């Protein structure tokens, strides 16, 4: 039986963080005026690459440049770089992409970051000892005094060497490339966090704020700070409100970028040191704190010795999903007295482009079910955390029925079945009537009614530059009475048992969705014709699928199905000196169906080149080493030693196929070897080789 892998939800447990320290080893906002503001000429700064080369920010005419200032440990930085790497733009040379490490990560750490998230065509820079340019200072210079810079910061420079856009937080590759194509006018210099107000709308969302959970999280924060000898944090009244507002916002758009397109710190001007942690879907304070504390960045925010106050948000949306926020600063706290929970509605300003509205599925209803009611619920599909689909309040919409004789709809979205026919119910956003969702009710036959909460596969969202006026349904004229000759109709026999249009059974208990964690710790070790892939074990996994990426077809191909209990697999029959990419997913079996991890957790690796076939010819006080070219080799290293038991000494790293060692002693024996190596994705893979002995003349 063919196994089917469903596209799964992302991890049920998701964390994110953002930092804004104003001093220390992480980027500091400059108090001086900025040279590199939006819309201005791009200044020339110099940074140092992993390869030790000077990288200047000035563009080559006609080739735009994208600079991503970030931190290797920041998830938003990782996602931004991965998107740029996967886009292929850097590879085809149409755009130069530079990553600038702003948290003083070591060269090895940046190299590992490059291997996991980047590609060979992105230039990676950092602070690797003595060099001519500090990425933090360069980042600093692109900001204005009013900017509250956040990681990552993406600077978009066009082919005319002008700064087109400064973007904060996680950015999709398409959005970055689109910024290059704009005309650059209409943007206020230095206001990279300002949204396109004309593209925003306000919506109301209802949920429950849990203050008991706030108190529990605060207690856990201070318990852990006490263990580290740190002062306790005070819950601040204004930060509490900020955190609750942000918790409502991330239910609609899960990001440190607010739904309106601004960065999270625009919510307040308090303090000179601010940071934010967010999380979603954790059900208890103990669980979300364990998640935050196990993450280096979140832990650093919680344990920051310079902050004094915190706001904690816990907002449960209409579907029961908990959204968590911690917001820290270094101002004195005004402590509130809180407990219990309360139902609230909050206003969220959101970009129209981030609205992904969904209605229930279309319905076919029995004609006997007159006056049956349905709720025309409208849900927001969170594009950054697809598990979240909170319901928007009916007060956000105007409702209209295309055929009131079949189905009527009230001003609060209650649909009532009235008679045979088909009615399309439209919910149009009051803030912008061009944004709407539709749901069809067909009243005929025996009916096959379904839940009004399930996603509608026929859902569509309409957005035009001008509202589309509804076509009025004309009222039929009252016909003149016409005498009708009655036709006798035979009596309808009474059925033995009533046949309802809908099942009378109680609905089944929902089966919880199966979510399989993404694989971690993927590594690879190489031979000349094989690569062994290893990974960390996933609890409760029934097995693992190992994939190999097909470069020609540009897709993943299944290489092996590995049963639970094993954490490695060797892919054999590979070409020597060749680069490959492998990935691993875990899966669980339920009722004959397999559910797998959502993400392909991948690793790049190359096979070692084959052994070099070489020969050594003795000359007068010299030895000439020659060898055959090895397929896939990047270069060759020649070694020698004068004693069989001695240590090898490196003579030459070369791309040629010969080398002459001079100044040798006549009559003495020497040993030589030549090894081929392959460079791939920042790593070097060296093949094996034999040894040859020669007596010099």
C-alpha positions as CSV (number, residue, x, y, z in Angstrom):
1,X,0.0,0.0,0.0
2,X,1.4,3.3,-1.0
3,X,2.2,5.5,2.0
4,X,0.8,9.0,1.9
5,X,2.5,11.8,3.8
6,X,0.2,14.7,4.7
7,X,1.5,18.2,4.7
8,X,1.6,18.8,8.4
9,X,1.1,21.7,10.7
10,X,4.3,23.4,11.8
11,X,5.5,22.5,15.3
12,X,2.8,22.9,17.9
13,X,5.4,24.5,20.0
14,X,6.8,27.6,18.4
15,X,9.0,30.3,19.9
16,X,10.5,33.6,18.7
17,X,12.4,36.5,20.1
18,X,13.7,39.9,19.4
19,X,16.3,41.9,21.2
20,X,16.9,45.6,21.5
21,X,19.8,46.2,23.9
22,X,21.3,49.7,23.7
23,X,24.8,48.7,24.7
24,X,26.9,45.6,25.0
25,X,28.1,43.1,22.3
26,X,24.9,43.2,20.3
27,X,24.1,46.1,17.9
28,X,23.7,49.5,19.4
29,X,21.6,52.3,17.9
30,X,23.7,55.3,17.0
31,X,23.0,58.7,18.5
32,X,24.7,60.4,15.5
33,X,22.9,61.3,12.3
34,X,22.8,58.4,9.8
35,X,24.5,58.5,6.4
36,X,22.7,55.5,4.9
37,X,19.0,56.5,5.2
38,X,16.4,55.3,2.7
39,X,16.3,57.3,-0.5
40,X,19.9,58.5,-0.2
41,X,23.2,57.6,-1.9
42,X,24.7,54.4,-0.5
43,X,27.9,55.1,1.5
44,X,30.9,52.9,1.2
45,X,31.7,50.7,4.2
46,X,34.1,47.8,4.4
47,X,33.6,44.5,6.2
48,X,35.6,41.3,6.2
49,X,34.3,38.0,4.7
50,X,34.9,34.4,6.0
51,X,37.6,34.1,3.4
52,X,39.4,37.2,4.7
53,X,38.5,39.4,1.8
54,X,37.5,43.1,2.1
55,X,33.8,43.5,1.2
56,X,32.7,47.0,0.2
57,X,29.0,48.0,0.4
58,X,29.3,50.0,-2.8
59,X,27.5,48.2,-5.6
60,X,28.8,47.2,-9.0
61,X,26.7,49.4,-11.4
62,X,23.6,47.6,-12.4
63,X,23.9,44.9,-9.8
64,X,21.7,45.6,-6.7
65,X,23.0,44.6,-3.3
66,X,21.1,43.2,-0.3
67,X,22.8,43.4,3.1
68,X,21.2,41.4,6.0
69,X,22.5,42.4,9.4
70,X,21.6,39.7,11.9
71,X,22.6,37.1,14.5
72,X,23.3,33.5,13.8
73,X,21.1,32.5,16.8
74,X,18.1,34.5,15.7
75,X,15.3,32.5,14.1
76,X,14.1,35.4,12.0
77,X,17.6,35.9,10.7
78,X,17.9,32.2,9.8
79,X,14.6,32.2,7.9
80,X,15.4,35.4,6.0
81,X,18.8,34.1,4.9
82,X,17.4,30.7,4.0
83,X,14.7,32.3,1.8
84,X,17.3,34.4,0.0
85,X,19.5,31.3,-0.5
86,X,16.6,29.2,-1.8
87,X,15.6,32.0,-4.2
88,X,18.6,31.4,-6.5
89,X,19.0,35.2,-7.1
90,X,22.5,35.3,-5.6
91,X,23.5,32.2,-7.6
92,X,22.6,33.7,-11.0
93,X,24.5,36.9,-10.2
94,X,21.5,39.3,-10.7
95,X,21.7,40.4,-7.0
96,X,24.7,40.5,-4.6
97,X,23.6,39.2,-1.1
98,X,25.8,39.9,2.0
99,X,25.2,38.6,5.5
100,X,26.8,40.7,8.3
101,X,27.0,39.0,11.7
102,X,26.3,41.5,14.4
103,X,26.7,39.4,17.6
104,X,30.4,38.6,17.3
105,X,29.9,35.0,16.5
106,X,33.1,33.1,15.7
107,X,34.2,32.3,12.2
108,X,33.3,28.6,12.9
109,X,29.8,29.6,14.1
110,X,29.2,31.8,11.0
111,X,30.5,29.0,8.8
112,X,28.1,26.5,10.3
113,X,25.3,29.0,9.9
114,X,26.2,29.4,6.3
115,X,26.2,25.7,5.7
116,X,22.8,25.2,7.3
117,X,20.9,28.3,6.0
118,X,22.9,29.9,3.3
119,X,24.7,29.0,0.1
120,X,28.1,29.5,-1.5
121,X,26.8,32.6,-3.5
122,X,26.0,34.6,-0.4
123,X,28.9,36.5,1.1
124,X,29.2,36.0,4.9
125,X,31.0,38.7,6.9
126,X,31.7,39.1,10.6
127,X,34.2,40.2,13.3
128,X,37.0,37.6,12.8
129,X,39.9,39.2,14.6
130,X,41.7,42.3,13.2
131,X,39.9,43.6,10.2
132,X,38.9,46.9,8.5
133,X,35.2,47.0,9.2
134,X,33.0,46.1,12.1
135,X,29.5,44.9,10.9
136,X,27.9,46.3,14.0
137,X,29.3,49.8,13.2
138,X,28.1,49.4,9.6
139,X,24.6,48.4,10.8
140,X,24.7,51.3,13.1
141,X,25.5,53.8,10.3
142,X,22.5,52.8,8.2
143,X,20.0,53.7,10.9
144,X,18.7,57.1,11.9
145,X,18.7,58.3,15.5
146,X,14.9,57.6,15.7
147,X,15.2,54.0,14.6
148,X,14.8,51.3,17.2
149,X,16.8,48.7,15.1
150,X,15.8,45.1,15.3
151,X,17.3,41.9,14.0
152,X,17.5,41.1,11.2
153,X,17.8,44.5,9.5
154,X,17.8,44.2,5.7
155,X,19.2,47.1,3.7
156,X,18.1,47.1,0.0
157,X,20.5,49.0,-2.4
158,X,19.6,49.4,-6.0
159,X,21.9,49.1,-9.0
160,X,22.4,52.9,-9.0
161,X,24.0,52.6,-5.5
162,X,21.0,54.2,-3.6
163,X,19.4,52.8,-0.5
164,X,15.9,51.9,-1.6
165,X,14.5,50.3,1.6
166,X,15.4,49.3,5.2
167,X,13.3,46.4,6.4
168,X,13.0,45.1,10.0
169,X,12.5,41.5,11.2
170,X,11.9,38.4,9.1
171,X,11.4,39.2,5.4
172,X,10.3,36.9,2.6
173,X,12.7,36.9,-0.3
174,X,10.0,38.1,-2.7
175,X,9.3,41.2,-0.5
176,X,13.0,42.0,-0.5
177,X,13.4,41.7,-4.2
178,X,10.2,43.7,-4.8
179,X,11.8,46.5,-2.8
180,X,14.6,46.7,-5.4
181,X,12.1,47.2,-8.2
182,X,10.2,50.1,-6.6
183,X,10.8,53.7,-7.7
184,X,12.0,54.7,-4.2
185,X,9.8,57.8,-4.1
186,X,7.2,58.4,-1.4
187,X,9.3,56.9,1.4
188,X,10.3,59.3,4.2
189,X,14.1,58.9,4.8
190,X,15.0,57.0,7.9
191,X,11.5,55.7,8.6
192,X,12.0,52.1,7.7
193,X,9.5,51.0,10.3
194,X,6.6,53.1,9.0
195,X,3.8,51.1,7.4
196,X,1.8,51.8,4.3
197,X,-1.2,53.2,6.2
198,X,-3.4,53.1,3.1
199,X,-2.9,49.4,3.1
200,X,-4.1,48.8,6.6
201,X,-7.5,48.0,8.1
202,X,-8.7,47.7,11.7
203,X,-10.4,44.5,12.8
204,X,-11.9,43.4,16.2
205,X,-10.9,40.1,17.7
206,X,-12.4,38.4,20.8
207,X,-10.6,36.3,23.2
208,X,-9.8,35.5,26.9
209,X,-6.9,37.1,28.8
210,X,-5.7,34.8,31.6
211,X,-4.2,36.8,34.5
212,X,-3.7,33.7,36.7
213,X,-1.3,32.4,34.0
214,X,0.4,35.9,34.0
215,X,1.1,35.5,37.7
216,X,2.4,32.0,37.3
217,X,4.8,33.0,34.5
218,X,6.1,35.9,36.5
219,X,6.8,33.6,39.5
220,X,8.7,31.2,37.2
221,X,10.7,34.1,35.7
222,X,11.8,35.3,39.1
223,X,12.5,31.8,40.4
224,X,15.0,31.3,37.6
225,X,16.5,34.7,37.9
226,X,17.0,34.1,41.6
227,X,19.0,30.9,40.8
228,X,21.4,33.1,38.8
229,X,21.7,35.7,41.5
230,X,19.6,38.3,39.6
231,X,17.1,40.8,41.0
232,X,13.5,39.9,40.5
233,X,11.4,41.6,37.8
234,X,8.3,43.6,38.6
235,X,5.1,43.2,36.6
236,X,4.3,46.7,35.2
237,X,0.8,47.8,34.6
238,X,1.5,49.5,31.2
239,X,3.8,46.7,30.0
240,X,1.0,44.2,31.0
241,X,-1.4,46.1,28.6
242,X,1.3,46.1,25.9
243,X,1.9,42.4,26.2
244,X,-1.8,41.6,26.1
245,X,-2.2,43.7,23.0
246,X,0.8,42.0,21.3
247,X,-0.6,38.6,22.3
248,X,-3.8,39.5,20.5
249,X,-1.8,40.7,17.5
250,X,0.3,37.6,17.1
251,X,-2.9,35.5,17.1
252,X,-3.5,37.2,13.7
253,X,0.1,37.6,12.5
254,X,2.7,35.6,14.4
255,X,5.9,37.7,14.2
256,X,7.9,40.4,16.0
257,X,6.7,42.6,13.1
258,X,3.3,43.9,14.1
259,X,0.3,43.1,11.8
260,X,0.5,46.7,10.5
261,X,4.0,46.2,9.3
262,X,5.9,48.1,12.0
263,X,8.3,46.5,14.4
264,X,7.1,45.4,17.8
265,X,8.9,48.3,19.6
266,X,6.6,50.9,18.1
267,X,4.0,49.9,20.6
268,X,5.8,52.0,23.3
269,X,8.5,54.6,23.9
270,X,9.2,53.4,27.4
271,X,12.8,52.6,28.4
272,X,16.1,52.5,26.7
273,X,16.5,48.8,26.7
274,X,13.6,46.6,25.4
275,X,13.2,43.0,24.4
276,X,10.3,40.7,23.5
277,X,9.7,36.9,23.6
278,X,6.7,35.4,21.9
279,X,5.3,31.8,21.7
280,X,2.2,30.1,20.6
281,X,0.2,26.9,21.4
282,X,1.8,26.1,24.8
283,X,-1.1,25.1,27.1
284,X,0.5,25.8,30.5
285,X,2.8,28.5,32.0
286,X,5.3,25.7,33.0
287,X,5.5,24.5,29.4
288,X,6.0,27.9,27.7
289,X,8.7,28.9,30.3
290,X,10.5,25.6,29.7
291,X,10.5,26.3,26.0
292,X,11.8,29.9,26.5
293,X,14.5,28.8,28.9
294,X,15.7,26.1,26.6
295,X,16.3,28.7,23.8
296,X,19.5,30.7,24.1
297,X,18.0,34.0,22.9
298,X,14.9,33.8,25.0
299,X,16.9,32.8,28.0
300,X,19.1,35.8,27.5
301,X,16.1,38.1,27.5
302,X,14.7,36.6,30.7
303,X,18.1,36.7,32.4
304,X,19.1,40.2,31.3
305,X,20.5,41.9,34.4
306,X,19.7,45.4,33.0
307,X,15.9,45.1,32.7
308,X,13.7,45.8,35.7
309,X,10.2,45.4,34.5
310,X,8.1,43.0,32.5
311,X,4.7,42.7,30.9
312,X,3.3,39.3,30.3
313,X,0.5,38.5,27.9
314,X,-1.7,35.4,27.6
315,X,-4.5,35.7,25.0
316,X,-6.6,32.6,24.2
317,X,-8.3,33.1,20.8
318,X,-11.8,31.9,19.8
319,X,-10.4,28.4,18.9
320,X,-8.6,27.9,22.2
321,X,-5.1,28.7,21.0
322,X,-2.9,30.4,23.6
323,X,-0.7,33.2,22.5
324,X,2.1,34.3,24.9
325,X,4.2,37.4,25.1
326,X,6.9,38.7,27.4
327,X,7.9,42.4,27.0
328,X,10.8,43.7,29.0
329,X,12.3,47.2,29.7
330,X,14.5,49.0,32.2
331,X,11.9,51.5,33.6
332,X,10.5,51.4,37.1
333,X,7.3,49.4,37.4
334,X,3.8,50.4,38.6
335,X,2.6,47.0,39.9
336,X,-1.1,46.0,39.2
337,X,-3.1,43.6,41.3
338,X,-4.6,41.0,38.9
339,X,-6.1,37.5,39.1
340,X,-8.6,35.3,37.2
341,X,-9.4,35.8,33.5
342,X,-11.7,38.0,31.5
343,X,-13.2,37.9,28.0
344,X,-12.2,40.9,25.9
345,X,-12.3,42.3,22.4
346,X,-9.2,44.0,21.0
347,X,-8.7,46.2,18.0
348,X,-5.8,45.1,15.7
349,X,-4.5,47.2,12.8
350,X,-3.4,44.8,10.1
351,X,-2.1,45.1,6.5
352,X,-4.6,44.1,3.9
353,X,-2.0,41.8,2.4
354,X,-1.8,39.9,5.7
355,X,-5.5,39.2,5.8
356,X,-6.4,35.7,4.7
357,X,-10.0,35.3,5.5
358,X,-11.9,32.0,5.5
359,X,-15.5,31.1,5.9
360,X,-17.2,27.8,6.6
361,X,-17.7,25.2,3.9
362,X,-20.6,25.4,1.5
363,X,-23.8,23.6,2.7
364,X,-26.5,21.5,1.1
365,X,-29.5,21.4,3.3
366,X,-32.7,19.3,3.3
367,X,-35.8,21.2,2.2
368,X,-37.4,19.9,5.3
369,X,-34.9,21.8,7.5
370,X,-36.6,25.2,7.2
371,X,-35.6,27.8,9.8
372,X,-32.4,25.9,10.6
373,X,-29.7,28.4,11.6
374,X,-26.0,28.6,10.7
375,X,-23.3,31.1,11.8
376,X,-21.5,32.9,9.0
377,X,-18.2,32.8,10.9
378,X,-15.1,34.4,9.3
379,X,-11.7,33.2,10.4
380,X,-8.2,34.8,9.9
381,X,-5.6,32.3,8.6
382,X,-2.4,33.3,10.3
383,X,0.2,33.3,7.5
384,X,3.2,33.0,9.9
385,X,1.7,30.3,12.1
386,X,-0.8,28.3,10.1
387,X,-2.3,26.5,13.1
388,X,-3.9,29.7,14.2
389,X,-7.3,30.5,12.7
390,X,-9.0,32.8,15.1
391,X,-12.5,34.0,14.5
392,X,-13.2,37.7,13.8
393,X,-16.1,39.3,15.5
394,X,-19.3,39.6,13.4
395,X,-19.3,43.3,14.1
396,X,-16.4,43.5,11.6
397,X,-18.6,42.7,8.6
398,X,-21.7,43.6,6.6
399,X,-23.7,40.5,5.5
400,X,-25.8,40.0,2.4
401,X,-27.8,37.2,0.9
402,X,-28.1,36.8,-2.9
403,X,-31.4,35.0,-2.4
404,X,-33.3,35.8,0.8
405,X,-36.1,33.4,-0.2
406,X,-33.7,30.5,0.2
407,X,-31.5,31.9,3.1
408,X,-31.6,35.1,5.0
409,X,-28.7,36.6,7.0
410,X,-28.9,38.9,10.0
411,X,-26.7,41.8,10.8
412,X,-24.7,39.6,13.2
413,X,-24.1,36.9,10.6
414,X,-26.8,34.3,11.6
415,X,-28.0,32.5,8.4
416,X,-31.6,31.2,8.5
417,X,-32.8,28.6,5.9
418,X,-36.1,29.8,4.4
419,X,-37.0,27.7,1.4
420,X,-35.8,25.9,-1.8
421,X,-33.1,27.4,-3.9
422,X,-29.5,28.6,-3.6
423,X,-28.2,31.6,-1.7
424,X,-24.7,33.0,-1.6
425,X,-24.0,34.7,1.7
426,X,-21.3,37.4,1.5
427,X,-19.5,38.9,4.5
428,X,-17.8,42.2,3.5
429,X,-15.3,43.9,5.8
430,X,-16.8,47.2,7.0
431,X,-13.4,48.8,7.0
432,X,-13.0,47.9,3.3
433,X,-15.9,46.3,1.5
434,X,-13.7,45.1,-1.3
435,X,-12.4,42.5,1.1
436,X,-15.1,39.7,1.4
437,X,-15.7,36.0,1.8
438,X,-18.6,34.0,0.4
439,X,-20.4,30.9,1.4
440,X,-23.1,29.0,-0.5
441,X,-26.2,27.4,0.9
442,X,-28.2,25.1,-1.4
443,X,-31.6,24.1,-0.1
444,X,-33.0,21.0,-1.9
445,X,-33.4,17.2,-1.6
446,X,-32.4,15.3,1.5
447,X,-29.4,17.5,2.2
448,X,-25.9,16.7,3.4
449,X,-25.2,19.3,6.0
450,X,-21.7,19.6,7.5
451,X,-20.0,21.5,10.2
452,X,-20.0,25.3,9.7
453,X,-16.5,25.5,11.2
454,X,-14.6,23.4,8.7
455,X,-12.5,25.2,6.1
456,X,-14.3,25.8,2.8
457,X,-12.3,24.3,-0.1
458,X,-14.1,26.7,-2.4
459,X,-13.2,29.8,-0.3
460,X,-12.0,32.8,-2.1
461,X,-11.1,36.3,-0.9
462,X,-11.9,39.3,-3.0
463,X,-9.8,42.4,-3.0
464,X,-9.9,45.1,-5.6
465,X,-8.9,48.7,-5.7
466,X,-12.6,49.7,-5.6
467,X,-15.5,47.9,-4.0
468,X,-17.5,45.8,-6.4
469,X,-21.1,46.9,-6.0
470,X,-23.5,44.1,-5.2
471,X,-26.0,43.4,-8.0
472,X,-29.5,43.9,-6.5
473,X,-31.8,41.0,-6.7
474,X,-35.1,42.2,-8.3
475,X,-38.2,41.5,-6.4
476,X,-40.7,39.5,-8.6
477,X,-43.8,41.3,-9.6
478,X,-47.0,40.0,-7.9
479,X,-48.7,37.8,-10.6
480,X,-52.4,38.3,-11.4
481,X,-54.6,35.5,-10.0
482,X,-55.1,32.8,-12.5
483,X,-57.8,30.1,-11.9
484,X,-56.1,26.7,-11.5
485,X,-57.8,23.4,-11.9
486,X,-56.8,21.2,-9.0
487,X,-55.2,17.8,-9.9
488,X,-55.9,15.0,-7.5
489,X,-52.8,13.8,-5.7
490,X,-52.6,10.4,-4.1
491,X,-52.0,10.3,-0.4
492,X,-48.4,10.1,0.8
493,X,-48.0,7.1,3.0
494,X,-46.6,7.8,6.5
495,X,-43.1,6.4,6.9
496,X,-42.6,3.9,9.6
497,X,-39.8,6.1,11.1
498,X,-38.9,9.7,10.5
499,X,-35.9,10.3,8.2
500,X,-34.2,13.4,9.4
501,X,-32.1,15.5,7.0
502,X,-29.2,15.5,9.4
503,X,-27.8,12.7,11.5
504,X,-29.3,12.6,15.0
505,X,-26.1,11.1,16.5
506,X,-23.9,13.2,18.7
507,X,-20.8,14.5,16.9
508,X,-17.7,12.4,17.4
509,X,-15.1,13.5,19.8
510,X,-12.5,15.4,17.7
511,X,-9.3,13.5,17.2
512,X,-6.3,15.7,18.1
513,X,-4.1,16.6,15.2
514,X,-0.9,14.6,15.0
515,X,2.1,16.9,15.0
516,X,5.6,15.5,14.5
517,X,8.6,17.5,15.6
518,X,11.1,18.6,13.0
519,X,14.4,16.7,13.1
520,X,17.4,18.3,14.7
521,X,21.1,17.5,14.8
522,X,21.4,16.3,11.2
523,X,25.1,15.6,10.3
524,X,26.9,13.8,7.6
525,X,30.2,11.9,7.2
526,X,31.7,11.0,3.9
527,X,33.5,8.3,2.0
528,X,34.5,8.2,-1.7
529,X,31.2,6.5,-2.8
530,X,28.9,6.9,0.2
531,X,27.7,9.4,2.8
532,X,26.3,8.5,6.3
533,X,23.6,10.8,7.6
534,X,22.9,10.9,11.3
535,X,20.3,12.8,13.4
536,X,18.9,13.2,16.9
537,X,16.1,10.8,17.9
538,X,12.5,12.1,18.0
539,X,10.4,10.7,20.9
540,X,7.4,8.7,19.7
541,X,8.5,8.6,16.1
542,X,7.6,5.4,14.3
543,X,10.4,5.9,11.8
544,X,12.3,8.4,9.6
545,X,12.4,9.1,6.0
546,X,15.8,10.1,4.5
547,X,15.6,12.2,1.3
548,X,18.2,13.1,-1.3
549,X,17.8,16.3,-3.3
550,X,17.6,16.0,-7.1
551,X,19.4,19.0,-8.4
552,X,18.1,18.5,-12.0
553,X,14.5,18.0,-11.0
554,X,14.7,20.5,-8.2
555,X,12.8,18.3,-5.8
556,X,13.4,15.9,-2.9
557,X,13.4,12.2,-3.6
558,X,12.9,9.5,-0.9
559,X,16.2,7.5,-0.3
560,X,15.2,5.3,2.6
561,X,12.6,4.5,5.2
562,X,14.4,3.9,8.5
563,X,12.6,2.3,11.4
564,X,12.5,3.8,14.9
565,X,15.5,3.0,17.0
566,X,18.0,3.8,14.3
567,X,19.5,7.3,14.0
568,X,21.6,6.9,10.9
569,X,21.5,5.8,7.3
570,X,24.3,5.3,4.7
571,X,23.5,6.3,1.2
572,X,25.7,4.2,-1.1
573,X,26.6,4.2,-4.8
574,X,27.4,7.9,-5.0
575,X,29.9,9.6,-7.4
576,X,33.2,10.5,-5.9
577,X,34.1,14.1,-5.4
578,X,30.5,15.2,-5.8
579,X,28.3,17.5,-3.6
580,X,25.0,16.3,-2.3
581,X,22.1,17.4,-0.1
582,X,20.2,15.2,2.3
583,X,17.3,15.7,4.6
584,X,15.4,13.7,7.3
585,X,11.8,13.8,8.4
586,X,10.3,11.9,11.3
587,X,6.9,10.2,11.0
588,X,4.2,8.8,13.2
589,X,1.6,6.2,12.1
590,X,-2.1,6.7,13.0
591,X,-4.9,4.4,11.7
592,X,-2.8,3.4,8.7
593,X,-1.9,7.0,7.8
594,X,1.6,8.5,8.2
595,X,2.1,12.0,9.5
596,X,5.5,13.5,9.0
597,X,7.6,16.5,10.1
598,X,6.8,19.6,8.1
599,X,10.3,20.8,7.4
600,X,13.0,19.1,5.5
601,X,15.9,19.4,8.0
602,X,18.8,19.1,5.6
603,X,22.6,18.9,5.5
604,X,25.0,19.5,2.6
605,X,27.9,17.0,2.2
606,X,30.3,15.9,-0.5
607,X,31.9,12.5,-1.2
608,X,35.7,12.4,-1.0
609,X,37.7,12.4,-4.3
610,X,39.2,9.1,-5.3
611,X,42.8,8.3,-4.6
612,X,45.4,10.2,-6.7
613,X,47.4,8.1,-9.2
614,X,50.8,9.7,-9.1
615,X,54.5,9.1,-9.9
616,X,57.7,10.5,-8.6
617,X,60.8,10.9,-10.8
618,X,64.2,11.6,-9.1
619,X,66.4,14.3,-10.5
620,X,69.6,16.0,-9.3
621,X,68.8,17.2,-5.8
622,X,65.2,17.3,-6.7
623,X,62.1,15.2,-7.2
624,X,59.4,15.7,-9.8
625,X,55.9,14.6,-8.7
626,X,53.2,14.2,-11.4
627,X,49.7,12.9,-11.2
628,X,46.5,12.3,-13.1
629,X,43.6,14.6,-12.8
630,X,40.9,13.4,-10.4
631,X,37.2,14.0,-11.3
632,X,35.4,16.4,-9.0
633,X,38.6,17.5,-7.2
634,X,38.9,21.2,-6.3
635,X,42.7,20.9,-5.8
636,X,45.6,18.8,-4.6
637,X,48.0,18.9,-1.7
638,X,51.5,17.5,-2.0
639,X,53.2,16.1,1.1
640,X,56.7,14.7,1.8
641,X,58.9,13.3,4.6
642,X,62.5,12.2,4.8
643,X,61.9,9.4,7.3
644,X,59.4,6.6,6.9
645,X,58.3,7.0,10.5
646,X,58.4,10.8,10.4
647,X,55.6,13.3,10.1
648,X,54.2,14.5,6.7
649,X,55.1,18.0,5.8
650,X,52.9,20.0,3.4
651,X,54.7,21.2,0.3
652,X,52.0,22.7,-1.9
653,X,48.3,23.3,-2.3
654,X,47.8,23.5,-6.1
655,X,45.3,23.1,-8.9
656,X,47.9,21.8,-11.3
657,X,48.9,18.2,-11.8
658,X,52.7,18.4,-11.1
659,X,55.1,19.8,-8.6
660,X,58.9,19.8,-8.3
661,X,60.6,19.7,-4.9
662,X,64.0,21.2,-5.0
663,X,67.0,21.5,-2.6
664,X,66.9,17.8,-1.6
665,X,70.0,15.9,-0.6
666,X,71.7,13.7,-3.1
667,X,71.6,10.0,-2.4
668,X,68.9,10.4,0.3
669,X,65.5,8.6,0.2
670,X,62.3,10.7,0.4
671,X,58.6,9.7,0.7
672,X,55.8,11.6,-1.2
673,X,52.0,11.5,-1.3
674,X,49.4,13.5,-3.2
675,X,45.9,13.9,-1.9
676,X,42.9,15.3,-3.8
677,X,40.3,17.4,-2.0
678,X,36.9,18.7,-2.7
679,X,35.5,22.0,-1.4
680,X,31.7,22.1,-1.0
681,X,29.5,24.5,1.0
682,X,32.3,25.8,3.1
683,X,33.8,22.3,4.0
684,X,36.8,20.5,2.6
685,X,36.7,16.7,1.9
686,X,40.1,15.1,1.4
687,X,40.6,11.8,-0.3
688,X,43.0,9.0,0.6
689,X,46.2,8.3,-1.3
690,X,49.2,5.9,-1.3
691,X,52.9,6.7,-0.7
692,X,55.8,6.6,-3.1
693,X,59.5,6.4,-2.2
694,X,62.3,7.9,-4.3
695,X,66.1,8.2,-4.0
696,X,67.4,11.6,-5.1
697,X,70.3,11.7,-7.5
